[in-house]
Structures are given as structure tokens and as C-alpha cells.
Amino acid sequence: MYRLEEPIYFYLLMLIPLLAMVFAAVMIWKRQTQRRFADAPLLARLSPDRSVVKSTLKFFLFALALTFFALALVNPKIGTKIETLKREGVDVVFALDVSKSMLAEDIAPNRLMKSKQLVSQIINSLAGDRVGIIGYAGSAFPQVPITTDFGSAKLFLSSMNTDMVSSQGTAITEAISLAKTYYNDEEQTNRVLFIISDGEDHEGNVEGIVKEAAELGIKIYTIGVGSEAGAPIPIKKNGILQFYKRDQDNQQVVTKLNTDTLEEIAANGNGTYIDGSNTTEVIDTVTAILNGMDKKEFEAKQFTDFKDQFQWFLAAGLFMLLLEMLLLNRKTAWLQKLNLFNEKRK
């Protein structure tokens, strides 16, 4: 197992092709300039020790040194010790609505960004729990399977947007059905599903699928994001407003928070409805809910000791740079005496 401490320094490697182009251009320019004053045989007699191979080799060594220095700055770390850690927690799955109505800006900065902030803050407040993330609009899709890697979960969460699903709608039923497959531990008695949505345009027999989930021990909590007054749906390109979404009659669409639907889902799922307008209150409520549940103990193996490896790349880079400095541009006398290519001497 390895980690890269500063992967941004990989961009330094982009300098190598650029320097290679400059080197090739200089070599071509020198060759053309020399040909203006003398032909090849005369140049060979005037500068018998001139070596194009040595110049190319020196550049290769310099490029190799630059590569090793970049890797040293990246600082790869290798895991050297695996420990089995015992953790206690519950399985928490988040179903995030990514339909176009979540672009409404009746809650800053918009419903979707607010939802992602809420989920991210909830994950930050978790301890030994496992998390999973589902996205849904006209259909549902798995975004993050059940995991203890909160960093990866938040990374994938941040990339979620309304363009991830081509079909529009609010397929809460599909999201709940997909969530049932996430809880792969039969011994886990406490299973929690948080649905973050504005509750608009839900499709299918939600009541039936919620009761099926409840029979499997899944408690469903809903978090409403938006306002009951509603707001239009802005369609933007590169952050610039293009127009507001309109219906078939060319009327501007105003999307509103549907608390009735979300409260009904939570009631049927043995959970409660949570107002998502205040982030602090949401975190406190969710924390209280999870703390009140029985925790299941489970084991997780992970690397706990990572050692820096930059020194090896730094040493290799310095060695290559030293070779480049000691290597002369002219032909080596002792190597020339070997006459490896059986050249005729005059």
C-alpha cells in the first residue's frame, strides 16, 4: 500500500517534453549554422572531438534527474504495517437527490450544494460508522458503496451534479430499493437511510417500498432542502445564467419544498423528518439519532505506519545530475582508442 503526499508536483514532469523540444531545436539550429561555414568532412577535421551522442546523453541524464526530483517532491509513502482495528458503529446510507429542481437557489448557494454540505458535515461527525452514498433523479445509481473510508466518500460526494442522470424526475422508490442492497452485513441490526431531497415529483409506490425497507430493519429519515415558497430553476453554463427552466406551456417552473411527502416517507420508515435549512441543527439531530442506536462491533484492517520514500528519489536525482556534470561534450579519448565500430583512421 502506498500514498502520494504531494501529487501536484507530478506537473513538473510536463517540463521534460518542453525541454526536449528546446534541446532538439537548438541541436538542429547548431547543425544548420555549422553547415553554412563548412561541409561535414571539414567540420570533422576542424573539431574531431565533437560528439552529438554525448550531448544527447547529457540531456537524457538531466531529464532523468528532473524526473527523480519531481518524484522526491511527490514523496511516495509505503505502508509497512497492517493493524486490525475494532470499530463500533452503524451502517449509514445517504440518498442524494440530483434532479434539476435541486438547482433552485431558494437556499444558499443552491439546494444541491446545500445538500452536499450537509452530508459532508454529517460524515465529519461520524466515528466508527460505515457510510454509503446513492444518487438519484429519474433513476438511482450507486455512488459510494458501504465503506469506512470517509475521505473517499467525501471526494465522490463533491463530484455529484445534476448531469449525472439523463432522465429527470425523483425516483425515490429506486433509491430506497438500491439502498436495500447496501446493507451487506446480516448481523448489523441498525441500518439507517437518510434521504436528502426537496420531495418534488416523486414517482412510484413510495409507501410500499418504504414498508419493505422497514421490514428489513432499515430506518428511513428524510432531510428537506429548499423552501415552501419555492424558486425558479436556473440553467447555467460555466457559472453564467442562460435561462430559467420552463414547462410545456412556456411557463416558468417554480419548484417548492414538499414537506408532506418527506414527512410521510419518514413516518412509514420508522424515522423522522428533519428540516435541512440549519446545518448545525441537522448535525445535532443526526448525531443524537445515531448515538441513541446500538453499535455493532466490526473489524477493519488498514495500514497504520507509512514511511517516506523521497530520499531514494532525491539520491537518484543527485546521482544523475552529478553524472551529467562530469560527462564532457567531447569524445572520450580512451573510448575512441577502442575503435568499436572499426572506423578508418587517417
KENUKE-687778 format. One record per residue (C-alpha): z, x, y; residue number from 1. Coordinates in Angstrom, 1 decimal. Each point is the difference from the previous one (the first is absolute). Layout:
{w Z; u X; v Y; num NUM}
...
# end
This chain:
{w 0.0; u 0.0; v 0.0; num 1}
{w -0.8; u 1.3; v 3.4; num 2}
{w 0.2; u -1.0; v 3.7; num 3}
{w -1.9; u 1.1; v 3.0; num 4}
{w 2.4; u 0.4; v 3.0; num 5}
{w -2.6; u 0.2; v 2.8; num 6}
{w -3.4; u -1.2; v -1.3; num 7}
{w -1.4; u -0.2; v 3.5; num 8}
{w -0.7; u 3.7; v -0.1; num 9}
{w -2.8; u -0.6; v -2.5; num 10}
{w -2.1; u -0.7; v 3.0; num 11}
{w 0.0; u 3.8; v 0.7; num 12}
{w -2.3; u 0.4; v -3.0; num 13}
{w -2.7; u -1.8; v 2.1; num 14}
{w -0.2; u 3.2; v 2.0; num 15}
{w -1.5; u 2.0; v -2.9; num 16}
{w -3.4; u -1.8; v -0.2; num 17}
{w -0.2; u 0.3; v 3.8; num 18}
{w 0.7; u 3.7; v -0.1; num 19}
{w -2.5; u 0.5; v -2.8; num 20}
{w -2.7; u -1.6; v 2.1; num 21}
{w 0.9; u 2.3; v 2.9; num 22}
{w 0.0; u 3.0; v -2.3; num 23}
{w -3.4; u -0.9; v -1.5; num 24}
{w -1.4; u -0.5; v 3.5; num 25}
{w 1.2; u 3.4; v 1.2; num 26}
{w -1.4; u 1.7; v -3.1; num 27}
{w -3.4; u -1.6; v 0.6; num 28}
{w 0.1; u 0.9; v 3.7; num 29}
{w 0.8; u 3.6; v -0.8; num 30}
{w -2.7; u 0.3; v -2.6; num 31}
{w -2.7; u -1.5; v 2.4; num 32}
{w 1.2; u 2.2; v 2.8; num 33}
{w -0.2; u 3.1; v -2.1; num 34}
{w -3.5; u -0.8; v -1.1; num 35}
{w -1.2; u 0.0; v 3.6; num 36}
{w 0.6; u 3.7; v 0.2; num 37}
{w -0.8; u 1.3; v -3.5; num 38}
{w -1.3; u -1.1; v -3.3; num 39}
{w 2.2; u -0.1; v -3.1; num 40}
{w -0.8; u 3.5; v -1.4; num 41}
{w 0.7; u 1.6; v 3.3; num 42}
{w 3.3; u -1.9; v 0.4; num 43}
{w 1.1; u 1.2; v -3.4; num 44}
{w -0.6; u 3.6; v 1.0; num 45}
{w 1.7; u -0.4; v 3.4; num 46}
{w 3.1; u -1.7; v -1.5; num 47}
{w 0.1; u 0.8; v -3.7; num 48}
{w 3.7; u -1.1; v -0.3; num 49}
{w -0.7; u -3.5; v 1.4; num 50}
{w 1.2; u -2.6; v -2.5; num 51}
{w -0.6; u -3.8; v 0.3; num 52}
{w 1.9; u -0.6; v -3.3; num 53}
{w 3.1; u 1.6; v 1.5; num 54}
{w -0.1; u -2.2; v 3.1; num 55}
{w -0.4; u -3.1; v -2.2; num 56}
{w 2.9; u 1.1; v -2.2; num 57}
{w 2.2; u 0.6; v 3.0; num 58}
{w -0.7; u -3.5; v 1.3; num 59}
{w 0.7; u -1.4; v -3.5; num 60}
{w 3.4; u 1.8; v -0.1; num 61}
{w 0.8; u -1.3; v 3.5; num 62}
{w -0.9; u -3.6; v -1.0; num 63}
{w 2.2; u 0.4; v -3.1; num 64}
{w 2.9; u 1.2; v 2.1; num 65}
{w -0.4; u -3.0; v 2.3; num 66}
{w 0.1; u -2.3; v -3.0; num 67}
{w 3.2; u 1.5; v -1.3; num 68}
{w 1.6; u -0.1; v 3.5; num 69}
{w -0.9; u -3.7; v 0.2; num 70}
{w 1.6; u -0.7; v -3.4; num 71}
{w 3.1; u 1.9; v 1.1; num 72}
{w 0.3; u -2.3; v 3.0; num 73}
{w -0.4; u -3.0; v -2.2; num 74}
{w 2.8; u 1.4; v -2.1; num 75}
{w -0.4; u -1.5; v -3.5; num 76}
{w 3.3; u -0.7; v -1.7; num 77}
{w 0.4; u -0.1; v -3.8; num 78}
{w 2.6; u -2.1; v -1.7; num 79}
{w 2.1; u 2.1; v -2.3; num 80}
{w 2.7; u -2.4; v -1.1; num 81}
{w -0.1; u -3.6; v -1.4; num 82}
{w 3.2; u -2.1; v 0.2; num 83}
{w 0.6; u -3.4; v -1.5; num 84}
{w 1.6; u -2.1; v 2.7; num 85}
{w 1.8; u -3.3; v -0.6; num 86}
{w -0.6; u -2.6; v 2.6; num 87}
{w 1.2; u -3.6; v 0.4; num 88}
{w -2.1; u -2.6; v 1.7; num 89}
{w -2.3; u -3.0; v -0.3; num 90}
{w -3.7; u -0.4; v -0.1; num 91}
{w -1.3; u -1.1; v 3.4; num 92}
{w -3.6; u -1.1; v 0.5; num 93}
{w -1.6; u -0.7; v 3.4; num 94}
{w -3.0; u -2.4; v 0.2; num 95}
{w -1.6; u 0.6; v 3.4; num 96}
{w -2.4; u -2.5; v 1.5; num 97}
{w -3.1; u 1.9; v 1.3; num 98}
{w -2.1; u -3.0; v 1.0; num 99}
{w -1.7; u -0.2; v 3.5; num 100}
{w 2.6; u -2.3; v 1.4; num 101}
{w 2.4; u 3.0; v -0.2; num 102}
{w -1.9; u 1.6; v 2.8; num 103}
{w 1.5; u -2.6; v 2.5; num 104}
{w 2.0; u 1.7; v 2.7; num 105}
{w 2.7; u -2.7; v 0.5; num 106}
{w 2.4; u 2.6; v -1.3; num 107}
{w -0.4; u 3.6; v 1.2; num 108}
{w -2.1; u 2.0; v -0.7; num 109}
{w -1.4; u -2.6; v -2.4; num 110}
{w 1.1; u -1.8; v -3.1; num 111}
{w -1.4; u 2.5; v -2.5; num 112}
{w 1.5; u 3.1; v 1.8; num 113}
{w 3.3; u -1.8; v 0.3; num 114}
{w 0.0; u -0.8; v -3.7; num 115}
{w -0.7; u 3.6; v -0.9; num 116}
{w 2.8; u 1.2; v 2.2; num 117}
{w 2.4; u -2.5; v -1.6; num 118}
{w -1.0; u 1.2; v -3.5; num 119}
{w 0.3; u 3.6; v 1.0; num 120}
{w 3.4; u -0.5; v 1.5; num 121}
{w 1.2; u -1.9; v -3.1; num 122}
{w -1.2; u 2.8; v -2.2; num 123}
{w 1.9; u 2.5; v 2.2; num 124}
{w 3.2; u -2.0; v -0.6; num 125}
{w -0.4; u 0.0; v -3.8; num 126}
{w 1.9; u 2.5; v -2.2; num 127}
{w -0.5; u 0.0; v -3.8; num 128}
{w -2.4; u -3.0; v -0.1; num 129}
{w -3.6; u 0.1; v -1.1; num 130}
{w -2.7; u -1.5; v 2.1; num 131}
{w -3.5; u -1.3; v -0.4; num 132}
{w -2.5; u -1.4; v 2.5; num 133}
{w -2.7; u -2.7; v -0.3; num 134}
{w -2.6; u -1.0; v 2.6; num 135}
{w -1.7; u -3.4; v 0.1; num 136}
{w -2.3; u -2.1; v 2.0; num 137}
{w -2.7; u -2.1; v -1.8; num 138}
{w 1.1; u 2.0; v -3.1; num 139}
{w 2.8; u 2.3; v -1.0; num 140}
{w -0.2; u 3.6; v -0.8; num 141}
{w 2.6; u 2.7; v -1.1; num 142}
{w 0.6; u 2.6; v 2.7; num 143}
{w 3.0; u 1.9; v -1.4; num 144}
{w 1.4; u -0.4; v -3.5; num 145}
{w 3.8; u 0.0; v -0.7; num 146}
{w 1.2; u 3.4; v 1.1; num 147}
{w 3.0; u 2.0; v 1.3; num 148}
{w -2.3; u 2.1; v 2.2; num 149}
{w 0.7; u -1.7; v 3.3; num 150}
{w -2.1; u 2.6; v 1.9; num 151}
{w -3.2; u -0.9; v -1.9; num 152}
{w 0.8; u -3.7; v 0.3; num 153}
{w 0.2; u 0.2; v 3.8; num 154}
{w -3.1; u 2.1; v 0.2; num 155}
{w -2.1; u -2.6; v -1.9; num 156}
{w 1.7; u -2.7; v 2.1; num 157}
{w -1.1; u 1.5; v 3.2; num 158}
{w -3.7; u -0.1; v -1.1; num 159}
{w 0.0; u -3.8; v -0.7; num 160}
{w -2.2; u -2.0; v 2.3; num 161}
{w -1.9; u -3.4; v 0.2; num 162}
{w -3.3; u 1.6; v -1.2; num 163}
{w 1.4; u 0.8; v -3.5; num 164}
{w -0.9; u -3.5; v -1.3; num 165}
{w -3.4; u -1.4; v 0.7; num 166}
{w 0.9; u -3.6; v -0.8; num 167}
{w 2.3; u -1.7; v 2.5; num 168}
{w 2.8; u -2.4; v -0.6; num 169}
{w 3.6; u 0.3; v -1.0; num 170}
{w 0.2; u 0.2; v -3.8; num 171}
{w 3.8; u 0.0; v -0.3; num 172}
{w -0.3; u -1.3; v -3.6; num 173}
{w -2.1; u 3.0; v -1.0; num 174}
{w 2.5; u 2.4; v 1.6; num 175}
{w 2.9; u -1.6; v -1.9; num 176}
{w -2.0; u 0.1; v -3.3; num 177}
{w -0.7; u 3.7; v 0.6; num 178}
{w 3.6; u 0.7; v 0.9; num 179}
{w 1.1; u -1.3; v -3.4; num 180}
{w -1.9; u 2.9; v -1.7; num 181}
{w 1.9; u 2.5; v 2.2; num 182}
{w 3.4; u -0.4; v -1.6; num 183}
{w -0.6; u 2.0; v -3.1; num 184}
{w 3.6; u 0.6; v -0.9; num 185}
{w 1.3; u -2.8; v -2.2; num 186}
{w 3.6; u 1.1; v 0.4; num 187}
{w -0.2; u -0.4; v 3.8; num 188}
{w 1.9; u -3.2; v 0.7; num 189}
{w -0.5; u 0.0; v 3.8; num 190}
{w -3.6; u -0.2; v 1.1; num 191}
{w -0.8; u -0.7; v 3.6; num 192}
{w -3.2; u -0.9; v 1.7; num 193}
{w -0.3; u -0.1; v 3.8; num 194}
{w -3.1; u -1.8; v 1.4; num 195}
{w -0.8; u 1.0; v 3.5; num 196}
{w -2.4; u -2.4; v 1.6; num 197}
{w -0.7; u -2.6; v 2.8; num 198}
{w -0.3; u -2.6; v -2.7; num 199}
{w -3.3; u -1.4; v 1.2; num 200}
{w -2.9; u -1.3; v -2.2; num 201}
{w 1.8; u 0.6; v -3.3; num 202}
{w -2.1; u -0.9; v -3.1; num 203}
{w 0.7; u -1.3; v -3.5; num 204}
{w 3.1; u -1.5; v -1.7; num 205}
{w 2.6; u 2.1; v 1.6; num 206}
{w 2.9; u -2.1; v -1.2; num 207}
{w -1.0; u 0.4; v -3.7; num 208}
{w -0.5; u 3.7; v 0.1; num 209}
{w 3.3; u 0.5; v 1.9; num 210}
{w 1.9; u -1.9; v -2.7; num 211}
{w -1.6; u 2.1; v -2.7; num 212}
{w 1.1; u 3.2; v 1.8; num 213}
{w 3.5; u -1.4; v 0.4; num 214}
{w 0.2; u -0.6; v -3.7; num 215}
{w -0.7; u 3.7; v -0.5; num 216}
{w 2.9; u 0.9; v 2.2; num 217}
{w -2.0; u 0.8; v 3.1; num 218}
{w 1.7; u -1.0; v 3.2; num 219}
{w -2.5; u -0.6; v 2.8; num 220}
{w 0.9; u 0.5; v 3.6; num 221}
{w -2.4; u -0.7; v 2.8; num 222}
{w -0.2; u 1.7; v 3.4; num 223}
{w -1.8; u -1.8; v 2.7; num 224}
{w -1.9; u 2.0; v 2.6; num 225}
{w -1.5; u -1.7; v 3.0; num 226}
{w 0.9; u -2.8; v 2.4; num 227}
{w -0.2; u -3.8; v -0.4; num 228}
{w -1.8; u -0.1; v 3.4; num 229}
{w -2.8; u 2.0; v -1.6; num 230}
{w -2.7; u 2.3; v 1.5; num 231}
{w -3.7; u 0.6; v -0.3; num 232}
{w -1.4; u 2.6; v -2.5; num 233}
{w -1.5; u 3.0; v 1.8; num 234}
{w -2.9; u 1.8; v -1.6; num 235}
{w 0.0; u 3.6; v 1.1; num 236}
{w -2.3; u 3.0; v -0.5; num 237}
{w 1.5; u 3.5; v 0.6; num 238}
{w 2.9; u -1.7; v 1.7; num 239}
{w -2.2; u -1.9; v 2.5; num 240}
{w 0.1; u -3.8; v 0.0; num 241}
{w -3.4; u -1.4; v -1.0; num 242}
{w 0.8; u -3.7; v -0.2; num 243}
{w 2.5; u -2.5; v -1.4; num 244}
{w -0.6; u -1.7; v -3.3; num 245}
{w -1.6; u -3.4; v 0.1; num 246}
{w -0.4; u -2.8; v -2.6; num 247}
{w -3.2; u -1.8; v -1.1; num 248}
{w 0.1; u -2.2; v 3.1; num 249}
{w 0.1; u 3.1; v 2.2; num 250}
{w 3.6; u -0.8; v 1.0; num 251}
{w 2.4; u 2.9; v 0.5; num 252}
{w 2.3; u 0.3; v -3.0; num 253}
{w 3.7; u -0.1; v 0.7; num 254}
{w 2.2; u 1.2; v -2.9; num 255}
{w 3.7; u -1.1; v -0.2; num 256}
{w 2.9; u 1.0; v -2.0; num 257}
{w 0.5; u -2.5; v -2.9; num 258}
{w 3.7; u 0.1; v -0.7; num 259}
{w 0.0; u -3.1; v -2.1; num 260}
{w -2.2; u 1.6; v -2.7; num 261}
{w 2.0; u 3.2; v 0.0; num 262}
{w 3.4; u -1.9; v -0.2; num 263}
{w -1.3; u -2.1; v -2.9; num 264}
{w -1.2; u 3.1; v -1.9; num 265}
{w 3.4; u 1.7; v 0.5; num 266}
{w 1.9; u -3.1; v -1.0; num 267}
{w -1.9; u -0.4; v -3.3; num 268}
{w 0.3; u 3.7; v -0.7; num 269}
{w 3.8; u 0.1; v 0.2; num 270}
{w -0.2; u 2.0; v 3.2; num 271}
{w 0.2; u -0.6; v 3.8; num 272}
{w -2.3; u 0.0; v 3.0; num 273}
{w 0.4; u 2.9; v 2.4; num 274}
{w -1.2; u -0.1; v 3.6; num 275}
{w -1.9; u 3.3; v 0.6; num 276}
{w 0.1; u 0.1; v 3.7; num 277}
{w 3.0; u 2.2; v 0.3; num 278}
{w -0.3; u 3.2; v -2.1; num 279}
{w 3.7; u 0.9; v 0.0; num 280}
{w 1.0; u -3.5; v -1.2; num 281}
{w -2.6; u 0.2; v -2.8; num 282}
{w 1.3; u 3.4; v -1.2; num 283}
{w 3.6; u -1.2; v 0.1; num 284}
{w -0.9; u -3.2; v -1.9; num 285}
{w -2.1; u 1.8; v -2.7; num 286}
{w 2.7; u 2.7; v -0.4; num 287}
{w 2.7; u -2.7; v -0.5; num 288}
{w -2.2; u -1.8; v -2.6; num 289}
{w -0.7; u 3.2; v -2.0; num 290}
{w 3.6; u 1.2; v 0.2; num 291}
{w 1.2; u -3.3; v -1.4; num 292}
{w -2.0; u 0.4; v -3.2; num 293}
{w 1.0; u 1.8; v -3.1; num 294}
{w -1.6; u 3.4; v -0.2; num 295}
{w -1.7; u 1.3; v -3.2; num 296}
{w 0.4; u 3.7; v -0.9; num 297}
{w -3.1; u 1.8; v -0.9; num 298}
{w -1.1; u 3.6; v -0.3; num 299}
{w -2.6; u 1.8; v 2.0; num 300}
{w -1.2; u 3.6; v -0.6; num 301}
{w -1.1; u 2.0; v 3.0; num 302}
{w -0.4; u 3.6; v 1.3; num 303}
{w 3.0; u 0.9; v 2.0; num 304}
{w -0.6; u 3.7; v 0.6; num 305}
{w -3.1; u 1.2; v 1.8; num 306}
{w -0.7; u 3.6; v 0.8; num 307}
{w -2.2; u 1.4; v 2.8; num 308}
{w -3.1; u 1.8; v -1.2; num 309}
{w -1.4; u 1.0; v 3.5; num 310}
{w 1.0; u 3.7; v -0.5; num 311}
{w -2.6; u 0.5; v -2.8; num 312}
{w -2.8; u -1.3; v 2.1; num 313}
{w 1.2; u 2.0; v 3.0; num 314}
{w 0.1; u 3.2; v -2.0; num 315}
{w -3.5; u -0.6; v -1.4; num 316}
{w -1.3; u -0.7; v 3.5; num 317}
{w 1.5; u 3.3; v 1.3; num 318}
{w -1.4; u 1.9; v -3.0; num 319}
{w -3.5; u -1.4; v 0.6; num 320}
{w 0.2; u 0.8; v 3.8; num 321}
{w 1.1; u 3.6; v -0.8; num 322}
{w -2.9; u 0.4; v -2.3; num 323}
{w -2.4; u -1.3; v 2.7; num 324}
{w 1.4; u 2.5; v 2.5; num 325}
{w -0.2; u 3.0; v -2.4; num 326}
{w -3.5; u -0.9; v -1.1; num 327}
{w -2.6; u 1.8; v 2.1; num 328}
{w -3.3; u -1.4; v 1.1; num 329}
{w -2.0; u 3.1; v -1.2; num 330}
{w -0.9; u 0.8; v -3.6; num 331}
{w 2.6; u 1.8; v -2.0; num 332}
{w -0.9; u 3.6; v -0.8; num 333}
{w 1.4; u 0.3; v -3.5; num 334}
{w -1.5; u -3.4; v -1.0; num 335}
{w -3.3; u 1.1; v 1.4; num 336}
{w 0.1; u 3.2; v -2.2; num 337}
{w 0.3; u -2.2; v -3.2; num 338}
{w -3.5; u -1.3; v 0.7; num 339}
{w 0.7; u -3.2; v -1.9; num 340}
{w -3.4; u -1.4; v 0.7; num 341}
{w -2.0; u 3.2; v -0.7; num 342}
{w -1.3; u 0.2; v 3.5; num 343}
{w -2.5; u 2.7; v 0.8; num 344}
{w 1.4; u 2.6; v 2.3; num 345}
{w -2.1; u 1.9; v 2.5; num 346}
# end
